[in-house]
Amino acid sequence: MKITSFAVKNYQFTLIIFLLVAVVGVLTLLTMPRSEDPTTHPPQYLVTVIYPGTSPKDMEEQVVKPIENKIYGLENIDKILTTVEDGVAAIQIKFKYGVDVDNKYQEISTEINALKNSELPKEIYQIKTEKIASSDVKIIQVALISNTASSKTLRDNADILKTKLEKITNLREVKYTGMPEQEIRIDLQLDKLTQLKIPINLVAGSLQSEAADIPGGSIHMDSKVFNVKTSGKFKNAEDVANTVIYNANGKIVYLKDVASVSYKDGTVSHITRINGQRCILVTAAMKNDVDISQVKGQYTPVLEEFSEILPANIKMVKNFDQADMVSKRLGHLGFDFGLAILLVIVTLLPLGFRPSLIVMISIPLSLALGLIAMNLLGYSLNQLSIVGLVVALGLLVDDSIVVVENIERWLREGHSRKDAVLKGTRQIGAAVVGCTATLVIAFLPLAFLPDMAGEFIRSLPMAIITSVLASMIVALTLVPFIGSKILKTHAHGEGNYFLRKLQGFLTYSYRGIMPVALKWPKVTIGISLVLSVLAFLLFPLAGFKLFPTSEKPMFLINIKMPLQANIPESDRATRLVETELKKHGEIAYYTSNVGKGNPQIYYNVHQQDIKPDFAQIFVQLEEETSPDAKTALIKRLRGKFSDFPYAKIEVKDFDQGTPIEANIVVRVFGDNQDTLRALTFKVEEILRKHPGTFFINNELNTYKSDVKISIDKEKARTLGVMTSDIDKVIRLAVAGLNVGDYIDDRGDARNVVITIPRDKFSNLDALKNLYVSNIQGMPVQVDQIASIGFETSPTAINHFNKSRFAKVTSLTKDNMLANDILKDVVPQLNKLKMPKGYYYKLSGEAESEGDALGGNFLSVIILSTFLFIGVLLLQFKTFKGIIIVLSIIPLGVLGGVVFLLMTGNPMSLVSIIGFIGLSGIQVKNSLLLVDFTNQLRAEGKSIEEAISIAGETRFLPVVLTSITAICGLIPIAMNPNPQIAPLAIVLIGGLISSTILSRIVTPVMYKLIPPSIDNDMDDE
C-alpha cells in the first residue's frame, strides 16, 4: 500500500510525526477535563413557580395555563410535563434534540418575563427558569453542625463560607439551605388601624414607596460630574418602624404607632440534620468542561482554612465530595487499564519478543491518537469514555497483530526483510482497512443514539471509534516502519515455542472436526442454524432493563406523609426513621431534609421543591461497601419500613440513565377529575394484584380539604369594597406580603414582610377580626362580606402537552424487571372500559426506553447496515462473500446471551452496545479468513486447498486477536459497576463462541457457496 511504502521510505518523517503524537497525547491526558459522568446538554428546562398558600386548582388556572399557552407556541417543542401542587408548579419543557440549547433558554426566559409583567399574579413569590444539565449536580455538600448556636450564627457562618467558595471561578450555584432567612416582620395591629381609619392598602403602599431605591442621576459642577445619591433602601428595623404611613389634617402616624416591627426568622419550610444533629448545608456545583480534580485542589484549602476559624460550638463536616468518588472510580478503571495491558502482553508471547515489542509500542500511540481526537471533539475523561478506551485496548491491537503476524509469516518463509514488510503489509492492508471500517460502522449507530440516553453514552462508542481508526493508521505506517528496523529473518519457519504450541493445539483441536464438517456441509450449517435460533430464543430469558441501578454506596429514603401534614409532623416522622438508621453501623452519614429534597447529588435525580408533607434522607455508606451489601441493606430497610404507621417510606436506589420517577408509571388522560379518579383506582388495583410490584402510589387516592373564603360580591359592591382588596388582606394575614427589602449587616438584601401577629405558623385565628377599607377609606369587617368554609380539591394536577392526566406509580421488587411486569399488566389495562376521550399511556422505564431507542435510531441502524454491506462489497465484490462473512454473527450472539444469563445481568443499553460491537469484531475475524481464501484461489489454488491453507494460516491471528481482546476485557467484566460490566461480559462470551465456531462454519459456508474470483483482485 502506498501509505505503508511512504512511511517506510520516509522513516525520519514517520518517526517525528509519531513522537509528536506521543507528546501531544501525554499532554492531552494530563489536561483533559475529568468528571464522574459525561457532560450532557439536553434541550430541557424547568420553570418553577412558587406561590405559597395557593391551591392546585387556582395554580392551574392563574399560573400554569398562561405559561403553557406561551411556551407551547415556541418552535421544536417535544413535550411539556407539568406538576401542580400546593403553592408550587413545576413545568418541565423538552425540545427536540439538535436545537440550540442557549437560544431556547433565552426564548423561554423572554416569554416568562413578558407574562410576569402582564398575565401572572403580582403576588407570586418566585418564578425561576433553569436549564437541566449534568452540571446541576452539587459536587460538594458541607454541613455546619451545632445544637447550641443560634440560627443567625449558623446562617452567618454559612454565608461566610458561601462567599469564600463563590470566589473560586470553576464553582457555580454556591448556596446554603436548611434554615429560614432573617426578615423584618411588621405585625399590624388591625384594631388601631380601624380606629384611625387607615386602610391596609395605604400602609402597604407607603412602605413600598419608602423601600423603592431610585437612583438620582448625575449633575455637572464646573468640569466634573457628581452622582446624586437618594434615600436608598431600608437600613434596619428602626428605619422601617419610623416610616410615615399617614399624614393628614396635621396628624402624622408612624408605622410603630400601629404595628410591632422586629427582626424574626421567616416561616420554616426546610429543616436539615446530619446524623440526627441540627445543621445548615452549604453546596456548590461545578462549571462545565473543567477538571474536577483541579477544582478539588482549589476548594480543599478554602474548606480547611474555614474549619479553623469556626466558633467552638460549630463543627464542619464535608459529607459529600464528588471529586473523591471520581478519583476512586477513575483510579479503579486506571487499575483495570493497567491489568488489561498486562494480560494483553501475556497473550502476545506466541508472536515472539520483537513482534510483541512492536505491538506494545503501537498500543500507547494508538490510544494517544484516539485521545487527541476525542479531546478535539469535546469529550471528557469519565467512566464511560475510559470504559470505551479499555474496550478499544482489546480491539486496537488487532490491526497491529494481524500486520506483524503476516510480516513474520513472510519472514518465516525466507523472504527478505524489505519484501516481508512491504509485500506482507500490502497483502493484508485491504483486509485491515475493511476490518476497521466494519468495526467503526458497527459502533456508529451508538454514536448517533437519540435523546439524553444517546448524549450520555456517546463518549463510549466515540472512544472506541477514534482509537480503532488510530490503530489502523498506526498499523499501516508505524508498525511496518519499526518492523523494517527490528524484525529479522527466521532461521526456522515454525516460530517460537509459544507459537508452535498454540499452532499445534489449534491443529489438534480441529483435526477430527474439520474433515467431517467439510464432508457434511449441509448438516454442519443446519446445526449452526439451530444454535442461531437458540441464541435468539434465549434473549427473553435475560429480561430487559435499559439502565441498571447505580453501584455507588448511597441511596435515598423518601418519606411521604399523609395529606396536608405540616412541617412539625413531617419532622417527627423523619426523626423516627433516623432512629432506625442510627442502628446500622455501615451507614457513614444520613442527611435529613424535611419539607424539601436533598440538594442534587446525582446527575438524574433533581431536588424536590418545598413540600411540607415530604421529607428525604440522603444515606451514604462506608466507601468500601460493595453493591451487594448496599442492596441487602436496602432490602432490610424496605422490610423494616413496610408497615411504618405514620408515613409511606420509600427506600430508593439511584438508577442510571435518563431520570424516571418510578419503574412503572401509568398515566390516565382525561378532563374530568372525578372520572380520572375512578379510573386510577382500577389501575391501582391491577398493579397491586401483581406480585412483583410494591410502593404503589395513586395521588388521587384521597382528596385534600382547603379553607374556602366565599365572598358575597353583591354585598361587597354595595359597601364599596373591591374583591382584590379582600384577597390582599387575607393573603397579608395568612402568608404575609413582601413590601420591600433591607440590607443586613453582611450586606445582603433581606425581605420586609407585613402581616398580623401570629405564632410560627398561621392558623384559623388569622382570619378573625380582619378589616378591609372601602373606596371611601371606611373599615369594613371581612366577616360581613365573606364566609369561611371547607372544600375538597385534588392533591396535585398534572398536564402532559397541555392535556390533564392522573398517574399511578409503582416500584419493582428485587429481581423483578418492569418489562416483565408490564407483559402481565398491559393486557389487563387494555381491557379497562374507559369513557370516550379517556385513555392511558405508559411512562417510567417504558417511556425512557422509547425515547432512547426511538426517533432516528432505526434510520441510523438502517444506514449503518447498508454502509456495512457496502464496505464488504468493496472488499469481496460479491454477495456470496458477504453472506459467508455475516453467517458467523448469530453464533457470537449465542455466547453473549449465555454469558449474560450465567452472570444474571439483564439486557440493557450497554449490553446492546456489546452485541452491536460484537458483530463488527466477528465480521473482522471472518473477513480475514475469507479474504485470504480468495487470495489463494486467485493464485490458482483449488477451493479445497485454499480453504485448508487459509484456515491453518489465518486462524492463528484470529485466535491471537480474540484472546488479546478477551484478556483486555476481563478487568471490565469483573468491575462491580453494572453500567459497564455487561458490555465486557457480552463481548467475552460472543468472542469465545464465535472464535471457536468460525473455524468450522466459515470454511463450510465458503465450500457451499464459493464466491467467484477476479484474478486481478489483489492488484494495487
N, C-alpha and C positions, 0 to 999 in steps of 0.2 A: 504494500500500500504506500502511496506517495507520502503520507504524513509520517509513516514509520521510517521510510528512506531519508526524508528530510531531517528527522530527529537524530538518526544515527550518524548521518554525514556531517551535520552541523551540531556536533555534540556539545561544543562550548556554549552555544546559544541555548540549547536544551537544558544544560546544567544551570546556567544563570537564571533562566525562567523558573525552574523548579526550586532553586534556592530562594528566589523572591517569593514564590508561593508559600514555602515553609515559614519564612519570616513573617509575612503578612498573616498567615494562618495562626501563628502563635499570638501575634498582636490582637487579632480578631477574637481569639479565645479569651484573652485577658480583659478585653474591653467590651465584649458583647453584653447587652443587658441580661441580667439573670432574674428570674421570677419563678414562683412556685407553679403557676398555671399560665397558659398563653394569654397574652393581652387580646381582649375582644372589644370590638366597637360595634355592637349591634345597633340598628336604627330603632332603638326602643327608648321610650321616655315615660316618666312618671310625673303626673300632675297631682299633687296632694293639696286638698283644700281643708283647712281646719276652721270650723265654725262652731265653737263649743255650745252645747245646750240645744242643738238643732236636731230634730227627729229625721230618720232616713227619708221619710216621705217628703218633708219640706226641703231637705238637701237635694233630693231628686228633682223637684220642680224648680227651685230657685237657683240652684248651682249647677247640677250635673247636666241637665238638658241643654241650657245655653252653651256650655263648654263643648259638649259632644257635637252639637249642631255646627259650631265653628270649626272644630278640628276635623270633622268628617268631610268638610269641603276641601281639605288640602289634597294635593296630588299624591299618588302612590301609597295611600293608606292600605295596610294589610288587615289589621284588626284593632279594635278598641275594646278593652275589657275594663269595666267599671265596677267597683265595690263601694256601696254607700252604707255607712254605719252611723251610729250616734255621733253627730258633730264632726265626722270625718268622711271625706270622699276621696278615693284613690282611683285615678283614671290612668290605666296603662295603655300607651299608644305604641303601636308597632307598625313601621313602614316596611315596604318590600325591600329586601336586601339589594344593595347596589346604589341606593340613594346617598347623597352627601349628608353625612350624619350631623355636621355642624350647621349646615344650611337649614335642615329640618328643625333643629333645636331653636334656631332664630325665628323660624316661621311660627312655631308653637308659642314661643315667648311673646312674640308680637301680638298674636291673636288673644292670648290670655290677658296681656296688659290692656288691650283695647276693651275687652269685656269688663275688666276691673273698673274701668272708668265709666262704663255705660250700664250694662245689664245686671251685673252681680251686686248682691247686697253690700252696702258700705261697711257693715259691722263684721265682716269676715276677718277672723284673727290672722290667718296666714294662707297665702297661696304660693306654693313653691313648685318649680318645674325643674326636673332633674334628668340628666342623661343616664341611662343604665349602662354601666361599663364595668369591666373587671377591676378597674382602679378604684371602685367604690369600697372595696374591702379594706377594712382598717388593719394596717399591718402591725400596729401596736395597740394594746389596751392596758392601761396602767390604773391601778386602784389606789386612791389615797384613803387609808383606813383610820377611823377613830370613832370610839363610842362616847368620847367625852368632849371633843372640840365642838364649838358652835357651828351652826350651818354657815355663818358668814366666814368664819376662819377657814373651813374646808373649801368653800367656794373661792375665797381669795387666793388660797394656795394653788387650787386647780387652775385659776386664771393666770397666775404667775407662770406655772408650767406650760400652759397653753401658749402664752406669749413667747416663751423661750423656744418651744417647738416650731412655732409659726415662722421663726427666723431661718429655719432650715429650708433651703429653696426646693428640695426634692420632696418635701412633705406638703400635703394639702388636706383640707377638711379637718383641721385640728379642732376638737370640740370637747367639752366636759358635760356630763349628764348625770342625773340621779337626784338632783336637789333643785327646788324651785328658786328662781332668781328673786332678789330683793326688789320691792317696789314701794312707792309712796302710796299708801292707801288712804283714800278720803271717805270716811264713814259719815254720810249725810244724816242729819237729824231732821227727818221729814216734818215733825211737828213744828219745829222752829220756822222751817221754810214756809209752812202753811200759814202760820201766824203773820209772817212778814209778807205773805202773798208773793213770794218769789218763785217763779216756775223753775222746775228742774232743768229744763232746756236752757234757760238763761245761765244757770250755774255752769253747765257743761260747756256752753258757748264761750263764756268768759274765760274759763280755764284753757280751752283750745286756742283762743286768740292770744292769751298770755304766753302759751307754750310755743307759739309759732316763732321760728328763727328765720327772720327775713334779713338778708344782707343789705346794708345801707348804700352800697355802691362806692364810688370814689370821687374825690374833689381835687381840683388843681389849686395849688398855692405857689405863686411865683413859678419856679422851674421844676417843682416837684409834685408828685401825685401821692395823696394820702387816702387809704381805705377808711370808710366810715363804719365803725362797729356799732351795732344796735344792741338792744336789751339781751338778746340771746335766750337760751333755754333756761328752764328752772334749774337752780343750783342745789337746793336741799328742801327738806320738809318745811322749814320755816318760811322759805321763799314761796312755797305753794300755799301755806296757811294764810299768808298776808295778801293773797290775791283779792282784789276788789271785785265782788260779784254783783254788787248793786249800788247804784248811786243816783238817787232821785230825791227831789224836794229837800236838798241839803242833807240827806241821810246817806251815810256811807256804810255798807255792810261788807265785812271781810269774810272770807271763806271760814276762818277759825271761829266766827260767831255762830255758824250754822252746821259745823262739821268737825269731826275729830280727825286730825291729819297726823299720820305717823308712818315710820318705816315698818314694813311687815314682809314676810315671805309670801310669794304668790301661792296660788292653790296647788297643793301637792298632786301631781299627776304621774310621777315616776319615782319609785323608790329603788335604790340599788344596795346590794350587800354582797360581800365576798366571803365565802366560808362562814356565813352567818353573822358577819361583822358589818356594821354600818360603814358605807364608803361612798365616794364620788368617783366616777370613771372618767378618765381622760383618754381619748382615742385620736388616732391620726391615720390618714390614708397616704398612699404614695402616688406621685405623678407617673404618667405613662412613660414607657421606654427608658427607665433608669434601672441601674443595677441595685437590687435590694441589699446586697452585701455592703456596697458603698454607703447606702443610706443608713444602714445599721451603724457603720463607723461614725456617722455624723450625729445620730441621736443618742447613742450609748453614753458618751461623755456628758451630754446635757442631763440625762436622767441621773447619772451617778453624782454629778455636782449638785443637782437639785435635792436629792435624797439627804445630802449632808446639811442643808440649810433648813430642813423641815423642823417645825416645833417638836418637842419631845413626845407629845401626845398624838402625833400623826405619823403613821407608818406607810411607806410606799411599797407596793408590790406590783411588779411587771408580770401579770399573769398570762399575757398572750403576746408572743413575738413571732411574727410570720418568718422573719429572717432566719431564726433558729431552725424552723421547720424546713425552709428552703435549703439551708446549708446541710441539714441532716439528709434530706431526700436526694439532693444533687450529689452529696457525698456517697450515699448508698449506690446511686446509679454510676458514679465515678468508679466505685469499687467493682460493680458489675462489669463496667467497661474494661477495667484492668484485667479482671478474671477472664473475660471473653477473649482479650488479646492473648493471654497466656494459653488458653485452650486452643486458640487458632494456631499458635506457634507449634504446639504439640502435634496438631493434625498435619502440619507441613513437613514433618520428618521424612515421609516417603519421597519427597522431592529432592532431598539432599541439602547440604549446608548452603551452597552458593545460590541455587534457585530459591531456597527459603528466605535467604537474606534479601534477595530482590523483591520478593513478595512482601516481606516485612517493611522494606523501605517504601513500597507503594502504598501501604495501609495509611500511615500518617499523612502522606502527601495527598492522597485521595480525600481523606477526611478534612484536611486543611483547605483544599479547593472547594469542597462541599460547604464548609463553614463560611468561607468568604462569600460564596454565592448566597447562602441563607441570610447573612448579615446585610448584604446589599438589597435583598428582597424584603428586609424589615422584620425578620423573625428573631425572637429572643432565645436564650438558653433556658428551657423549662423542662418539666418532667416529660412532656410528650416529644419535644424535639430531641432530647437526649435518648429517649427510647428509640426514636427514628434512627439516630446515629448508631446505636448499638445493633439494631436490626440490620442497618446498612453494612455494619462491620462484617457480618456473616455473608453478605452478598457481594460487597465490593471486591473481596479477594478473588471472586470467581474469575473475573476477566484476566487478572494478573496470573492466576494459577493456570488457566487454560493456555495463555500465550507462552508462559515459561515452560509448561509441561510439553507443549508442541515443539518449542525450540530445543528442549532437552531430548525429545524423541528423535529429532533430526540429527542432533549431535551423537546420540547413541548409535544411529545408523551409519555414522562415519563421515558425515558432511563437515565441511569447514565451518568455522565459527561465523564468518560473514554470511555464507549461504543459509546456515541454520537460522540465524537471526532474521534476515530479510525474507527468505522464502517461507520459513516456518510461520512467521507473523502474517505474511501475505495469505498463506493457505488458510489460516484461522481467522483473519481480520474481518472478513464479511460476516462470518458467523458471530463474532464478538459484537459487532455493531448491531446485528439483527437481534441477538440475545438481549443486549442492553435496551434497545428500542422497545422490545416486547415487555421487558420488566418495567420500564418507565411508563408505558401505556397502561399496564396493569394497575399501577398506583395513581394514574392520572384522575380517574373518577373521584377518588377520595380528596384530591386537591380542589375539586370543584363541588364538593358536597354542600348543599344549600343550607341556609339559615344559620342560627347560632351554633348548632352542633358542628356544622362544617367549619365555621371560623375557629371554633375551639380546638378541633382536632387537626386542622390543616398543617400545622408545623411538623406533624409526624410524617405524613407522606412526602412533604417537601424536603425534609431532611434525607429521606431515602432517595428521592429522585435526584437531588443535587449531588449527593455522594456517589451514587451509581454512575451518573453521567461523568462525574470527575474521574471515577475509577476507569472508565473506558478510555478517556483521554490519556491517563497515566499508562494504562496497559499498552496502548498503541504508540506511545512516544518514549516515556522514561524507561519502561521495562526492556524494550529492545535495545535502547542505548546502553543501559547498565549491563544487560546480557552480553552485548558485544565487547564489553570490557572485562567482565569477570568470569563468564562461563567458559568451560573448556571441553574439548572433545574427549569423550569417554573411552577408556581402554576396553571396557566390556559393555555390551549392549543391554544388559538386564537392569541396570540401575543399582542403587544401594540396597542394603539389607532390608530396610523397611519397605521399599518399593517392591522388591522381589517377593517378600512375604505377603504384601497386600495383593499383588497381581496373582500370586499363587492361590490365595484364599478366594479371590473373585472367580478365577478359572475353575477351582474345585467346586465352589458353590453352585455354579450354573452348568457344570459338566453333564450332569444327569438330566437337568430340566430342559435346556435349550433344544437338544435334538428332538425330544418328544413334542415340545411346543411348536417347533417348526414343521414337524411331521403332521401334527393335527392342528393346523392354524385356526380352523373354524371353531373347534372345541375350546381352544385357548381364548379366543375372542368372546365366545359365549360365557365362559367363566368370568372374564373381566367385566362383561356386561352385567352379570348377576351381582358382582361386587360393587359396581357403579350404582345399580338400583338400590342395593343395601345401604350404601352411603347416604342416599337421599331419603331413604325410609327412616334412618336413624336421627335425622335432623329434628323432627318434632319431639323426640325423647329428651333432647337437651333443653327445650324451652327457649323463650326469648325475653331478654330484658335489655333494652337499648343501652342504658348506662348502669354500671354496678354501684353499690354503696361505697362510700369513702373508707379507706383503711386508717385514716388519721385517728389518733387516740382522743377523740372528743365527740360529743353529741349534744342534742338539745332536749330539754323537757318543757313541753308546753302545758300550762295549767289553764284550763278553760272553766271559768266559774259559772254558776247558774246565772241566768239572765239578770242584768242590771245590778249585779253585785258591785259594791263600791270598793275603793282602794283599800280601806282598812280590812275588809272581809277577804279580799284577794291576798293581802299581805299575811293574814292569819293562816290561810291555806298553804301559802308558799313556805312559811316557817315550819309547818308540819312535814312538808316534802324535804326541806333542808335537814330536819332531824333524822330522816331515814338515810340521806346521802352521807351524813357525818359518820355513819357506821361502816362505810366501805373504804378500807384503807388504800385501795388502788386509785381513789379519786384524789387528785392533787388540788384542784380548785373547783368550786361551784359558785358561779356568779349569778345572783338572782336579780331579775328586773321585774318589778311589779308595776303594772299599768302600761307597759311598753315592752317591745322586744329588745334583746341584747343588740348593741351596735354590731353592724355587719362584719363577720369574721370569716365568712365562707363565700366563694365567688357567686353562688347561685341561690343563697338564702338572704333575702332582703329584710331589713328591720321592720317589725310590726310597729305601726304608729300608735299613738295614745289610745288606750282602750282599758277602762277601769276594771272590767271583768276578765282581764287576761294577765297572765304572768309567764315569764320564760326564764328558765335556768340553763345557763351555758356550763356544761360539765366537761372538765378536762382531766384526763387520766395521766398517770405517770408516763413519761416519754417512752419507756421500754415496753409498754403494754402492747401485746400482739392484737391483730384484728379479731382473732378467735376469742381472746379474753374479753375484748370490748363487746362483741356480740353476745357472749354469755352473760355479761353484766346487764346489758340492755334487756335481755330476756328475763333475768331475775327481777329487775325493776318493774318491767311490764306486769309480771305476775303479782308483785307486791302492791302496785297501784291500781290493779284492775278493779278492785271494789272500794276505792277511796271514796269516803262518804260525802265530801264537801265540794268536789270538783271532778271534771274529766281530766285525767292525767295522760298526756301523750308523750311517750319516750321515743324520740325520732332520731334516727341516724342521718348523717348527711349523705345525700345522693350526688353522684357525679353527673355532669351533662347539663342540659337545659333545666331551668327551675320548674318544679311542679309542686302543687300544694298537697297532693296525696297521690298514692299509686293509682287508685281508681277514683275518677270523678265523673258523675253523671249529671249533665246539665239538662234541665227540663225547661223548655221555652214556652212562653205564652203571656198574655196581658193581664189576666185576672189573678190577683194574688191568692184568693181563696181556692180557685181551681188548681193553681200551681201547687198549693199546699197539699191538697188531696192527692195529687199525682206523686209528689215527693214521698208521701207516706208509703205508697205502693212500691216505689223504687227502693226505699229504705228497707222494707220488708223482704224484698228479693235479695238484697245484699246481706241482710242479717242471717238469712237462712243458709248462706254458703259457708261451709266450714273453714274456708281459707281467709275470710275477712275478719277484721277487728277494728275497733275505734271508729265506728260508723257515726258520721255526723250529718244531721239534717238541720240546717239553720232555720227552717220554718217549723221545726218540731213544736216550739212554743212561741207565742207572741208575747211581746212585752207591753207594759202599760205606760202610757205617758200622761203627764198632767196637762189637761187641755184648758186653756183660757178662752172662754166663749164670750165675745164682745157683742153687746146689743148695739148694733150700728145705728139704729134709728134713734135710740136714747142718746147715744154719743153725739150724733149730729145735732139733736135738739139742744144739748148742753154746750155745743160748740167745741167738742173735743175731737182732735184728729186721731184716727186709728193708729197711725205710725207713732204718735206721741205715747199712746198706751203701751205699744210694743217696746218702745225705747225705755220707758220707766221700768217695765217688767224685766227687761234684759239687765238694766242697771242694778236692780235689786237682787237678781239671781246670779248673774255671771260677772257683773261689773262692766263699766265702759272705760276704754282706754282714751284719755283726753290729752295725752302728750307724753313727754319723757323728760328725764333729768340726767345729769352727768354725775355718776357716783365717784367715790374717792379714788377709783382705779382708772377713771377716765372713760368708762363705758356708759352707753346710754341705757337707762332703765325706765320702765313704764310708770306713769302716774295713772292710777285707776280710781274711778269714782264709783261708789257703791253705797250700801247701807250697812249698819253694824251687824255682823254675823260671826258665827264660830268658824272653825277651819273649813267646813263645807256648808253650802247653803241648804236650808230645809224649808218646809212649807211656811214657816213663820215669815220668811222673806216676802211672801205675797200678802201679808196682813198690813192694814193701815197704810196702803200706798195711795199717794195723791198724784194727780196729773193736772196740769194747768190748761184751762180752755183758752180760746183765742183772745178773751178779754184779760187773761192773766189770773183769773179766779181759780182757786184749787177745787178740784172735783175728786171725790174718793173713788178709787178704781172699783171697789165693791159695788157701787151704784150702777155702773155701766158694764160690768163683766162678771161672769160667774166661773168658779173653778170646778172642774170635773175630771174624770179619767177617760181615756180611750185606748183601745188596743192598737198596736201598729207592729209591722214586721221588724225583726231584729236587724235585718240587712236587706238591701235591694241590689241586685246585680244586673248589669247590662253587658251584652256582647254584641258589638256592632249596632248599638242603639236598641237592640231587642232585649226585653226583660226576661230573666231566667232565674230559676232557683236551683241550688245544687245539693247533691248528696255525695259525700266523700267517704272513702274507706282506705285504711292501710291494709297491707297483706301480711299474713303470719309468716314465721320463719319457714324457709324452704318452699314458699309458695310464690309463684310468679303471677303478676297482674294479668298477663295474656292468657294464662291457663284458666284463671277465674272467669275472665270475660267470655271465654268459649262457652261456659255454662250459663253465664248471666245474660248475655246479649239475646239469645233466643227468647228468654222469659220477658225481657224488656220489649222485644218486638211484638209480643202477644198482648201487651197492655193496650187497652182501648182508650185512645186519647181523643178528646174533642177536636173538632176542626180548628186548625190554627195552632195546635199544641203538638210539640214533638220533642225528642230528646237527642242529645249529641254527647259523645264520649270525650272527656278531656283527660287530664293526668298523663300517665305514661303513653296511652293510646294516641293522644294529640301530639305529644312530644315526638313519638316515632314517625307520625305522619309528616310533621314539619321537617324532621331531619332527613327522611328518606323520600320525601315528596318533591314537588316543584320540578326543577330542572334536572334532578338526579337521573331520572330514566333516560332523558335525552343525552346526558353525558355518558351514561353506560353504553347506549347505542353507538354514539360517536366513537368511544374508545374501542368497542368491539370491531367496528369497521376499520379503524386505524390498525388494530391488532392483526386483522386478516390481511390488510394492505401491506404491512411490513413483511408478513410471512409469504405473501405472493411475490414481493420483490425478491425475497430470498430464494424461493423454490420455483416461481413462475408456473406453478400448477396446483390445482385444488387438492389433488391426491396427497401431496406433501403436507398441506395444511391439516387435512383430516388425520394423517399419521401422527403429526405433532400434537394436535389437540386431544387425541384419544386418551392421553395419559392423565388429563385433568381430573376426571371423576375418581381415579384411583388415589390421587392425592387428597381429595375431599374426604375419602373414606378414613384415611389416617388421622386427618384433622378432627373430624367429628368423633371418632373413637377416643382420641386423647381428651377432647372436651368432656365427654361422658365419664371417662376414668377419673378426671380431676374434679368433677362436679361443677364445672363452670357452664352457665347458660350461653346461648348465642347472644352476642351483643355487638355494638358498633365496632369495637376493636377486634372481635372475632371475625366480623365481616371483612375488615381490613386485612386480617390474616389470610382469609380464603382468597380474596382478590389478589393479594400479593403472591400467594402460593401458586396461583395459575400462571403468573409471569415467570416464577422460578422454575416450575415444571416444564413449561414450554422451552425455557432456556436450555435445560438439560436434554430434552428430547430433540431439540433443534440441532445440538452438537452431533448426536448420533446420525440423524437423517442427512445432515449436510455432508458429513464425511462419507457416508454410504454413497451419496450422489457423486461425490468427487471420485471415489474408487471406480464406480461404474463408468464415469466419463473417461477414466484412464484405460477402460477395456475389460475390467473385471466382470465376471458373471454376477447375477443377483445374489445367489447363494454365497459366493466367495466374498462379495462386497459386504453383505450383512455380517458374515462371520468376522472379517477383519475389522470392520468398523466397531462391532460390539466389543471385541477384545481391546482395540486401541483407544476408542473414545470413552468407554465406560469408566476407565481409570480416572480421567479428570472430572467426570460427572460425580463419581463417588467422592473424590477428594473435595470438590467444591461443596457437595452436600454435607459431608462430615464437618467441614470448617463452618458452614452456616449453622448447623445444629449446635456445635460447640459454642459458637458465638452467641447463640440464643438461650442456652441453658441458664445463665445467670438471670436473664429477664423472666424466664418461665418460673424460676424459684422466688422471684420478687413477691413480697406479700401484698403489693398493690393490685387489687382486682381490675383496675383500669388498664393495666398494661400487660399483666401476666398472660391472659388468654391469647393475645397476639402471638407470643412466642410459642405457646402450647400448640396452637393450630399449625404454625409453620413447622415445628419439630415433627409433629405427628404426620403431617402431609408429606414432608421431605423423606421421612423414613419409608412410608408406604410407596410413594411414587418412585423413589430411587430403586427400591427392591424390585418393584413390578415393571418399571420402564425397560429394564434389561430384557424382559420377556415380551411385553406387549408391543413395544415399538418395533423390534425386528419382525415379529409375526405380522403386524399390520403392514409393514413395508413389503413383506412377501406376498400378502393377499392383494394389495393394491399398489404395485410398484409404480412410482411416478415416471413419466417419460423424461429422458435425459437429453439435454442440449450439450453436445460435446465441447462447445465453446464457453460453457457457463463459468468456467474458472479463469477465463482470460480477464486480464485487467483492462 
